[in-house]
Amino acid sequence: MTNLSYSQSVDTSSIKKVDSLLRVSRTFAGKENFDKALEVSSEAERLALNFIGKDSGPNCNAIMNSGWIQFNMGLFNEAEGEYNEAKEIRERVFGKQSAEYASTLGKLAILYSQIGEFEKAESFYLEAKLIVEKVSGKATQTYAANIGNLAVLYRMMGKFEKAEPLFIEAKEIQAIKNGLSHPSYANSLYNLGNLYMDIGLHNKAEPLYLEAKSIDEKVYGIEHSNYAQTLNSLGILYFNMLQYERSEPYFIESKKIREKVFGIDHPEFGSSLINLAIL
């Protein structure tokens, strides 16, 4: 694998400083303090560009990190610019048939999915899928994540017949690679359950949601937003099945967790209130 082309004489202290800044930035982002996260990531970009080089690993990592933060802040134009810059660097250094280039395509695809440019998203996902399949093979976490994201896109587009086999394939790979108690496997169960609920196959969705709930409880605990999301989906499922007495406790428990985790001004808490009001 070719290394990004920054000089071997670069002061390693600069590389360590950039890595340290990016870790701090990700910590702030994990706490949803995105303004501070972006401030620190921008400083990492400046340091990497000035002291290590444009076509360097640290600079590209900082660019991608800033793009990811801006994406989470809803600054989609800015995130697109960062991702495209990283894409150009990785194409120039690694070539188009590389895992690094495919990873950047995947980030752009997620961005375009979010802003409703589904055709662009699909083309990037499909290009990334071919590269990952060639470079890493199908039995990998990277391939499973790629086809899982592509399936989510097809679900958003209403192309359920294309989404289902991809969701199933992703679930099978996650089970083999990570085991049946891993959060990535739980997420694949949840995604497939969402698809089946969309198309009215409630009896297929129910066991998937219940299995995902059991894993989430063990992995995250019962006061985590992921667990609350699965509870909320079970509440919606039973509501759609007209089993209101089973739906209500899931909505109530989900609301309590969201209030504790997010507070009463968060959209997730508002969504829980609406669900209970409709019930």
One Martini backbone bead per residue (centre of mass of N, CA, C, O) as a GRO file, in nm:
protein
  279
    1MET     BB    1   0.095   0.037   0.024
    2THR     BB    2   0.069   0.359  -0.023
    3ASN     BB    3   0.200   0.645   0.096
    4LEU     BB    4   0.170   0.936   0.195
    5SER     BB    5   0.352   1.231   0.057
    6TYR     BB    6   0.547   1.281   0.313
    7SER     BB    7   0.811   1.369   0.468
    8GLN     BB    8   1.045   1.200   0.665
    9SER     BB    9   1.153   1.488   0.804
   10VAL     BB   10   0.927   1.530   0.967
   11ASP     BB   11   0.810   1.634   1.252
   12THR     BB   12   0.667   1.421   1.474
   13SER     BB   13   0.527   1.632   1.657
   14SER     BB   14   0.315   1.722   1.447
   15ILE     BB   15   0.169   1.454   1.414
   16LYS     BB   16   0.095   1.421   1.715
   17LYS     BB   17  -0.065   1.685   1.736
   18VAL     BB   18  -0.284   1.617   1.533
   19ASP     BB   19  -0.385   1.356   1.665
   20SER     BB   20  -0.462   1.492   1.932
   21LEU     BB   21  -0.668   1.694   1.818
   22LEU     BB   22  -0.858   1.479   1.697
   23ARG     BB   23  -0.931   1.344   1.962
   24VAL     BB   24  -1.055   1.593   2.090
   25SER     BB   25  -1.266   1.648   1.873
   26ARG     BB   26  -1.417   1.373   1.905
   27THR     BB   27  -1.498   1.419   2.195
   28PHE     BB   28  -1.676   1.664   2.146
   29ALA     BB   29  -1.861   1.526   1.937
   30GLY     BB   30  -1.964   1.301   2.135
   31LYS     BB   31  -2.097   1.559   2.307
   32GLU     BB   32  -2.216   1.768   2.091
   33ASN     BB   33  -1.960   1.980   2.060
   34PHE     BB   34  -1.920   2.111   1.754
   35ASP     BB   35  -1.780   2.382   1.774
   36LYS     BB   36  -1.527   2.280   1.921
   37ALA     BB   37  -1.456   2.051   1.729
   38LEU     BB   38  -1.404   2.237   1.483
   39GLU     BB   39  -1.187   2.415   1.601
   40VAL     BB   40  -0.982   2.183   1.646
   41SER     BB   41  -0.982   2.067   1.356
   42SER     BB   42  -0.881   2.328   1.217
   43GLU     BB   43  -0.610   2.329   1.362
   44ALA     BB   44  -0.518   2.060   1.245
   45GLU     BB   45  -0.523   2.149   0.952
   46ARG     BB   46  -0.320   2.380   0.971
   47LEU     BB   47  -0.083   2.215   1.079
   48ALA     BB   48  -0.069   2.003   0.851
   49LEU     BB   49  -0.034   2.193   0.608
   50ASN     BB   50   0.226   2.361   0.718
   51PHE     BB   51   0.411   2.094   0.846
   52ILE     BB   52   0.342   1.834   0.639
   53GLY     BB   53   0.106   1.850   0.414
   54LYS     BB   54  -0.133   1.807   0.183
   55ASP     BB   55  -0.030   1.500   0.095
   56SER     BB   56  -0.136   1.387   0.385
   57GLY     BB   57  -0.260   1.204   0.631
   58PRO     BB   58  -0.323   1.422   0.849
   59ASN     BB   59  -0.471   1.616   0.658
   60CYS     BB   60  -0.692   1.422   0.559
   61ASN     BB   61  -0.805   1.354   0.840
   62ALA     BB   62  -0.884   1.647   0.911
   63ILE     BB   63  -1.077   1.695   0.677
   64MET     BB   64  -1.273   1.463   0.738
   65ASN     BB   65  -1.344   1.554   1.025
   66SER     BB   66  -1.465   1.829   0.950
   67GLY     BB   67  -1.684   1.716   0.764
   68TRP     BB   68  -1.831   1.546   0.981
   69ILE     BB   69  -1.904   1.780   1.166
   70GLN     BB   70  -2.060   1.951   0.958
   71PHE     BB   71  -2.271   1.741   0.903
   72ASN     BB   72  -2.380   1.737   1.205
   73MET     BB   73  -2.449   2.062   1.174
   74GLY     BB   74  -2.571   2.109   0.870
   75LEU     BB   75  -2.303   2.176   0.686
   76PHE     BB   76  -2.313   2.065   0.375
   77ASN     BB   77  -2.135   2.241   0.194
   78GLU     BB   78  -1.880   2.220   0.368
   79ALA     BB   79  -1.859   1.912   0.373
   80GLU     BB   80  -1.834   1.872   0.070
   81GLY     BB   81  -1.568   2.024   0.038
   82GLU     BB   82  -1.397   1.843   0.219
   83TYR     BB   83  -1.450   1.569   0.080
   84ASN     BB   84  -1.346   1.654  -0.202
   85GLU     BB   85  -1.060   1.713  -0.114
   86ALA     BB   86  -0.999   1.428  -0.010
   87LYS     BB   87  -1.059   1.284  -0.275
   88GLU     BB   88  -0.833   1.417  -0.442
   89ILE     BB   89  -0.600   1.319  -0.271
   90ARG     BB   90  -0.661   1.008  -0.284
   91GLU     BB   91  -0.649   0.989  -0.589
   92ARG     BB   92  -0.356   1.095  -0.622
   93VAL     BB   93  -0.215   0.886  -0.418
   94PHE     BB   94  -0.389   0.598  -0.447
   95GLY     BB   95  -0.634   0.595  -0.617
   96LYS     BB   96  -0.944   0.453  -0.726
   97GLN     BB   97  -0.842   0.146  -0.616
   98SER     BB   98  -0.908   0.227  -0.303
   99ALA     BB   99  -1.000   0.234   0.024
  100GLU     BB  100  -0.970   0.540   0.068
  101TYR     BB  101  -1.149   0.630  -0.167
  102ALA     BB  102  -1.404   0.471  -0.086
  103SER     BB  103  -1.450   0.612   0.187
  104THR     BB  104  -1.511   0.892   0.062
  105LEU     BB  105  -1.753   0.807  -0.106
  106GLY     BB  106  -1.926   0.723   0.139
  107LYS     BB  107  -1.949   1.005   0.266
  108LEU     BB  108  -2.083   1.141   0.022
  109ALA     BB  109  -2.330   0.956   0.012
  110ILE     BB  110  -2.444   1.034   0.286
  111LEU     BB  111  -2.479   1.329   0.221
  112TYR     BB  112  -2.670   1.299  -0.030
  113SER     BB  113  -2.890   1.153   0.123
  114GLN     BB  114  -2.959   1.382   0.326
  115ILE     BB  115  -3.021   1.601   0.072
  116GLY     BB  116  -3.171   1.423  -0.169
  117GLU     BB  117  -2.928   1.304  -0.364
  118PHE     BB  118  -2.975   0.996  -0.472
  119GLU     BB  119  -2.816   0.952  -0.735
  120LYS     BB  120  -2.543   1.031  -0.626
  121ALA     BB  121  -2.534   0.832  -0.393
  122GLU     BB  122  -2.557   0.574  -0.558
  123SER     BB  123  -2.300   0.605  -0.730
  124PHE     BB  124  -2.103   0.605  -0.488
  125TYR     BB  125  -2.182   0.337  -0.360
  126LEU     BB  126  -2.125   0.158  -0.610
  127GLU     BB  127  -1.830   0.231  -0.641
  128ALA     BB  128  -1.742   0.146  -0.357
  129LYS     BB  129  -1.835  -0.149  -0.373
  130LEU     BB  130  -1.640  -0.239  -0.599
  131ILE     BB  131  -1.379  -0.169  -0.452
  132VAL     BB  132  -1.416  -0.332  -0.190
  133GLU     BB  133  -1.455  -0.607  -0.324
  134LYS     BB  134  -1.169  -0.603  -0.458
  135VAL     BB  135  -0.985  -0.536  -0.203
  136SER     BB  136  -1.149  -0.708   0.048
  137GLY     BB  137  -1.420  -0.820   0.003
  138LYS     BB  138  -1.725  -0.946   0.129
  139ALA     BB  139  -1.604  -1.061   0.420
  140THR     BB  140  -1.657  -0.757   0.547
  141GLN     BB  141  -1.718  -0.475   0.725
  142THR     BB  142  -1.701  -0.270   0.495
  143TYR     BB  143  -1.902  -0.407   0.304
  144ALA     BB  144  -2.143  -0.417   0.497
  145ALA     BB  145  -2.165  -0.110   0.536
  146ASN     BB  146  -2.210  -0.036   0.241
  147ILE     BB  147  -2.470  -0.210   0.182
  148GLY     BB  148  -2.632  -0.092   0.415
  149ASN     BB  149  -2.638   0.201   0.309
  150LEU     BB  150  -2.764   0.133   0.036
  151ALA     BB  151  -3.026   0.018   0.155
  152VAL     BB  152  -3.118   0.276   0.292
  153LEU     BB  153  -3.147   0.433   0.032
  154TYR     BB  154  -3.359   0.248  -0.104
  155ARG     BB  155  -3.568   0.294   0.114
  156MET     BB  156  -3.592   0.604   0.070
  157MET     BB  157  -3.674   0.545  -0.246
  158GLY     BB  158  -3.870   0.277  -0.244
  159LYS     BB  159  -3.657   0.025  -0.308
  160PHE     BB  160  -3.725  -0.262  -0.159
  161GLU     BB  161  -3.616  -0.489  -0.355
  162LYS     BB  162  -3.316  -0.380  -0.317
  163ALA     BB  163  -3.283  -0.368  -0.004
  164GLU     BB  164  -3.327  -0.650   0.120
  165PRO     BB  165  -3.073  -0.819   0.021
  166LEU     BB  166  -2.870  -0.622   0.153
  167PHE     BB  167  -2.959  -0.646   0.446
  168ILE     BB  168  -2.918  -0.952   0.466
  169GLU     BB  169  -2.620  -0.960   0.391
  170ALA     BB  170  -2.521  -0.774   0.618
  171LYS     BB  171  -2.622  -0.949   0.852
  172GLU     BB  172  -2.454  -1.204   0.786
  173ILE     BB  173  -2.176  -1.071   0.809
  174GLN     BB  174  -2.201  -0.964   1.099
  175ALA     BB  175  -2.239  -1.240   1.232
  176ILE     BB  176  -1.959  -1.355   1.145
  177LYS     BB  177  -1.760  -1.116   1.228
  178ASN     BB  178  -1.911  -1.023   1.529
  179GLY     BB  179  -2.168  -1.147   1.608
  180LEU     BB  180  -2.479  -1.169   1.809
  181SER     BB  181  -2.363  -0.916   2.026
  182HIS     BB  182  -2.331  -0.685   1.827
  183PRO     BB  183  -2.405  -0.364   1.732
  184SER     BB  184  -2.390  -0.413   1.422
  185TYR     BB  185  -2.597  -0.638   1.424
  186ALA     BB  186  -2.827  -0.478   1.553
  187ASN     BB  187  -2.844  -0.269   1.323
  188SER     BB  188  -2.922  -0.476   1.101
  189LEU     BB  189  -3.186  -0.558   1.233
  190TYR     BB  190  -3.316  -0.278   1.243
  191ASN     BB  191  -3.314  -0.217   0.938
  192LEU     BB  192  -3.485  -0.460   0.853
  193GLY     BB  193  -3.727  -0.390   1.030
  194ASN     BB  194  -3.795  -0.122   0.892
  195LEU     BB  195  -3.863  -0.241   0.619
  196TYR     BB  196  -4.095  -0.429   0.710
  197MET     BB  197  -4.269  -0.201   0.822
  198ASP     BB  198  -4.305  -0.040   0.560
  199ILE     BB  199  -4.443  -0.316   0.411
  200GLY     BB  200  -4.619  -0.474   0.648
  201LEU     BB  201  -4.412  -0.694   0.793
  202HIS     BB  202  -4.458  -0.738   1.116
  203ASN     BB  203  -4.369  -1.037   1.182
  204LYS     BB  204  -4.073  -0.976   1.083
  205ALA     BB  205  -3.999  -0.727   1.259
  206GLU     BB  206  -4.030  -0.813   1.557
  207PRO     BB  207  -3.782  -1.010   1.605
  208LEU     BB  208  -3.569  -0.800   1.526
  209TYR     BB  209  -3.626  -0.587   1.744
  210LEU     BB  210  -3.596  -0.776   1.992
  211GLU     BB  211  -3.303  -0.852   1.940
  212ALA     BB  212  -3.191  -0.565   1.939
  213LYS     BB  213  -3.282  -0.494   2.227
  214SER     BB  214  -3.111  -0.706   2.375
  215ILE     BB  215  -2.837  -0.598   2.279
  216ASP     BB  216  -2.859  -0.303   2.370
  217GLU     BB  217  -2.887  -0.365   2.670
  218LYS     BB  218  -2.604  -0.503   2.699
  219VAL     BB  219  -2.423  -0.277   2.566
  220TYR     BB  220  -2.570   0.011   2.679
  221GLY     BB  221  -2.828  -0.004   2.820
  222ILE     BB  222  -3.138   0.155   2.956
  223GLU     BB  223  -2.997   0.474   2.908
  224HIS     BB  224  -3.001   0.475   2.589
  225SER     BB  225  -3.067   0.592   2.275
  226ASN     BB  226  -3.070   0.320   2.124
  227TYR     BB  227  -3.274   0.184   2.308
  228ALA     BB  228  -3.499   0.394   2.269
  229GLN     BB  229  -3.533   0.353   1.963
  230THR     BB  230  -3.626   0.057   1.977
  231LEU     BB  231  -3.870   0.106   2.153
  232ASN     BB  232  -4.013   0.300   1.961
  233SER     BB  233  -4.041   0.096   1.727
  234LEU     BB  234  -4.215  -0.103   1.884
  235GLY     BB  235  -4.445   0.093   1.934
  236ILE     BB  236  -4.512   0.137   1.634
  237LEU     BB  237  -4.563  -0.153   1.557
  238TYR     BB  238  -4.802  -0.207   1.758
  239PHE     BB  239  -4.974   0.019   1.651
  240ASN     BB  240  -4.996  -0.097   1.357
  241MET     BB  241  -5.125  -0.373   1.496
  242LEU     BB  242  -5.337  -0.270   1.721
  243GLN     BB  243  -5.143  -0.297   1.998
  244TYR     BB  244  -5.175  -0.072   2.235
  245GLU     BB  245  -5.094  -0.215   2.509
  246ARG     BB  246  -4.796  -0.265   2.392
  247SER     BB  247  -4.711   0.021   2.302
  248GLU     BB  248  -4.711   0.216   2.548
  249PRO     BB  249  -4.460   0.121   2.725
  250TYR     BB  250  -4.251   0.191   2.505
  251PHE     BB  251  -4.307   0.493   2.485
  252ILE     BB  252  -4.259   0.564   2.783
  253GLU     BB  253  -3.968   0.460   2.813
  254SER     BB  254  -3.847   0.626   2.584
  255LYS     BB  255  -3.917   0.904   2.697
  256LYS     BB  256  -3.752   0.887   2.961
  257ILE     BB  257  -3.477   0.853   2.830
  258ARG     BB  258  -3.479   1.109   2.650
  259GLU     BB  259  -3.507   1.311   2.878
  260LYS     BB  260  -3.236   1.231   3.018
  261VAL     BB  261  -3.042   1.254   2.767
  262PHE     BB  262  -3.165   1.531   2.607
  263GLY     BB  263  -3.423   1.654   2.690
  264ILE     BB  264  -3.714   1.864   2.629
  265ASP     BB  265  -3.577   2.014   2.354
  266HIS     BB  266  -3.569   1.760   2.192
  267PRO     BB  267  -3.680   1.592   1.915
  268GLU     BB  268  -3.699   1.308   2.043
  269PHE     BB  269  -3.890   1.390   2.269
  270GLY     BB  270  -4.111   1.506   2.087
  271SER     BB  271  -4.172   1.238   1.943
  272SER     BB  272  -4.275   1.091   2.195
  273LEU     BB  273  -4.514   1.276   2.253
  274ILE     BB  274  -4.662   1.227   1.986
  275ASN     BB  275  -4.703   0.923   2.015
  276LEU     BB  276  -4.874   0.942   2.274
  277ALA     BB  277  -5.096   1.126   2.162
  278ILE     BB  278  -5.193   0.932   1.940
  279LEU     BB  279  -5.250   0.692   2.144
   0.00000   0.00000   0.00000
